[in-house]
Amino acid sequence: MRTVPATMRNRRAGVEDLWRDLPKPRPVLNADGQPMYDNNGVPRTTSKPKLHGKGKRWRGRYVDAHGKEHTRRFARKVDANDWVEEFTVEHATGTWVDPKRKATAFSVVAEQWYATKATKAPTTIAGYRSLLDTQVLPRWGDSALSDINYEDVQIWVTGLSKSGKATKDGAKPLSPSRTIQAYQVLDQVLRYAIRAKRLAFNPASDIELPRKADPDKRYLSHEQIRRLAAECGRFHTMVLVLAYCGLRYGEAIALRGKNVDLKTSRIRVQTSVTRVTGVGLVEGPTKNHAARSVPIPKFVVAELRDRLQDANPDDLVFPSRNDGWLPLGEFRWVFDAAAKKVGLEGLVPHELRHTAASLAIAAGANVKVVQKLLGHKTATLTLDRYGHLFADDLDTVAAALDAAAEASSKTAAYSLRTQEGFNGRPHLHSVR
């Protein structure tokens, strides 16, 4: 049987005087609609309203867009009017949120938001969990959404870089990057609350964030790469792949024989291995969730051919000692010692990726080629990181302009257009 929904109450608002505006006593009627009388023949009436003269006198009332009535009592009429007017303005501007939903604790909404991230990469999920537990929830977990304001958020962000709690056991200042990450988690939870109709606006908008320092990047020469690779022993080929193919470390240790095509000199980068806190090494998609093909220089192809000669398609190209994924610590134990020995102390594996970018640019690769090589999402990102390496192009432009100007100065028309061309010659007169 089809049920007919009850008629929704119309949106309205107003203020009542409970001591004067309550309905007056009315006659009591029997089943036939006739007045009833007491034993003395006096007409019976409804009793005097219980709220009359008791409690706060003024009651604000409004019905929201869902037909639900909200009431609140005030001692002063002006306060009741202000409360109703606030509701009216919020409805008119579309910023009204049910007070009960705004009163929800931040921790409740944060866990709901976190649950929606189950499809993200394991490292991303672990990062969110870490930031929530160590930075965000200790400060905001017990706060109602409606109590979070811009001023407190700004003070919190500023304080993180001075005394941020980096671990559960101790406190130390956070780096600008970690501070920004903590803020981004707070911001994303509040944005989720807005979409869930628990907040009307984001109190964390336009927060002033610390500026991340742009560390100097180290770019190795061909000779430095050769010496470093030679000192790395069993990781010799891996160093060459990182330096000349631009793979991320996690992408390199995820490579299997079937990903390397020696005939076409291409590496197919499809997956990456990362360490997840509490889990260990986990294989997943690349950083940008997109596969790419990377060219291999011929001398690196020769190195890989020797390495893969007896390998199966599913064998790891750069395995650990126990034939599993190569932990960073095992690689760094050899890499760090080799870097120190060849005068590159402090070098980190990711700087080989920077080196690949610099060598490609020096070889004449344009920004789109470098973007594809490194697997950047946009060319803008590539330019932001390596745009300074294209600076020599400005000299090329200047040289081309000089050549064009010099060629132009040798034409006959040029000498006629300049004062130099008139020396010793009669002036030209226009003929009408």
WOBELLIN-V88600 format. One record per pair of residues at least 24 apart in sequence whose ideal C-beta (glycine too) atoms are under 6 Angstrom apart, sorted by sequence separation. I is the first residue (numbers start at 1). GAP is how many residues later the second one is. If there is no record, write none. Layout:
BEGIN
I GAP
I GAP
END
This chain:
BEGIN
60 24
250 24
62 25
268 25
269 25
157 26
22 27
266 27
267 27
361 28
180 29
254 29
267 29
357 29
22 30
107 30
134 31
179 31
265 31
358 31
18 33
19 33
19 34
106 34
107 34
176 34
106 35
177 35
176 36
265 36
106 37
19 38
18 39
262 39
18 41
103 41
104 41
15 43
16 43
102 43
262 43
102 44
260 44
281 44
15 45
14 47
135 47
145 48
13 49
136 49
161 49
245 49
131 50
136 50
153 50
157 50
12 51
131 51
153 51
257 51
11 52
273 52
145 53
150 53
154 53
244 53
9 54
131 54
145 54
149 54
153 54
257 54
148 55
258 55
244 56
257 56
9 58
256 58
257 58
8 59
240 60
256 60
255 62
240 63
15 65
253 65
15 66
237 66
15 69
237 70
13 71
253 72
253 73
13 74
13 75
113 76
110 79
113 79
238 80
292 83
109 84
288 89
104 94
101 97
235 99
249 100
232 102
97 103
95 105
232 106
231 107
246 107
243 109
228 110
231 110
242 110
246 110
231 111
243 112
243 113
228 114
227 115
246 127
246 128
218 133
219 135
220 135
219 136
217 137
219 139
126 150
123 151
126 151
123 153
122 154
122 160
121 163
END
